[in-house]
């Protein structure tokens, strides 16, 4: 930055401090609304130096040159650090989230600062850097609401073991009403209705349960009690962590895109701001976690085969073979080994499965296309280093379950044909009827999209609707606390 301006100071003139220092300080304070800590950006130190630096400039004290240089450097570092955190996130996603592959903005922040100083728009420059899409802005609004609620409300935990059902009459019902009203789940007119657990309270409890990924029973059961007793400050920290995740992702989601919220087991397809499709998904298990990343879908495959990933062979498949000698026949699988330019089928009995390891595994296992193929009848392909894709599944019963973390990392879609219709929109000859005809033909077929389609996979344990209503989900991969801890750490100077 300084080399580009011939090492001239940016924040001080010959006789006074730049008029952009005050807007800088205000913008640094405003970063708190994005879930960042203004104290990470030398705020206290810069404010403490304002008076002495101002006097030194007015009186032209040569013995203060080092202090003036320090002040200028602190202001520059504060801008660049805050800008980097707003644009790309404070935490290194490679070290604090599993297998991240993202694409955030790559502007030179030094150039952003130089342009902002030239135009006297330092505050506006920082405000322009975070994501501007509704996912981020809604979550930011929810953070403000929960912080305000935490500031105004001091409630004690509901008694351990408390259980309430519709019709019950006891003093704890009044506290439950007060809490659900404060959280926005119970209308204000019903917040003082008394000690009886009535229909309105039951409906409010169902809303709270649904917002927190719980079974909406309408009764105060142990999981609901635990969720109600989570401190508001902890809710705020969860929101801050999820704002950080959005900063990691590319800020322009695309005009037409697919968003998979791994923590909510849901896929949504958008055209602009309009959600055109939503469906349940199955995601990776705790042992095979689905990573966060963005890519572009290029094509889909009708009636795909499945080549089993090497880690799956070594961790699971070999044991199935030892238990069932007919495993390959039963599952319509073949073993293939490369000989020259050809793949030659290998007899499963010729392999010592009990001594199989990464060094001697010189073959691949492929399951033939068909309705019982692990990928089902449709596979949606987008380049990524994790070898993750969306696909159909023969295990439709999994979609009836609330928690759906069962796969080896890939995403199983509840309604893959509907997804195929949506992704192939605008491609001549590929409407619903033609897609089904291709499936029923039974032959493997690759179908390219009209143009690449953005796909985003993100682990959002919190999100918010347009009205700021927050939705919380269980941290199935136990990632939140590590990220929260990193966010709250003081960055290196």
Buried (B, 14 or more C-beta within 10 A) or exposed (E): BEEEBEEEBBBBEEEEBBEBBEBBBEBBBBBBBBBBBBEBBBBEEBEEBBEBBBEBBEEEEEEBEEBBEBBBBBBBBBBBBBBBBBBBBBBEBEEBBBBBBBBBBEEEBBEBBBEBBEEEBBBEBBBBBBBEBBBBBBBBBBBBBBBEBBEEEEEEEBEEEBEBEBEBEEEBBBBBBBBBBBBBBBEEEBBEBEEEBBEBBBBBBBBBBEBBBBEBBBBBBEBBBBBBBEEBEBBBBBBBBBBBBBBBBBBEBBEBBBBBBBBBBBBBBBBEEEEEBBBBBBBBBEEBBBBBBBBBBBBBBBBBBBEBBEEBBBEEBBBBBEEEEEBBEEBBBBBBBEEEEEBEEBEBEEBEBEEBEEEEBEBBBBBBBEEEBBBBBBBBBBEBEBEBBBBBBBEEEBBEEEEBBBBBBBBBBBBBBBBBBBBBBEBEEBEEEBBBEBBEEEEBBEBEBEEBBBBBBBBBBBBBEEEBBBBBBBBBBEBBEBBBEBBEEEEEE
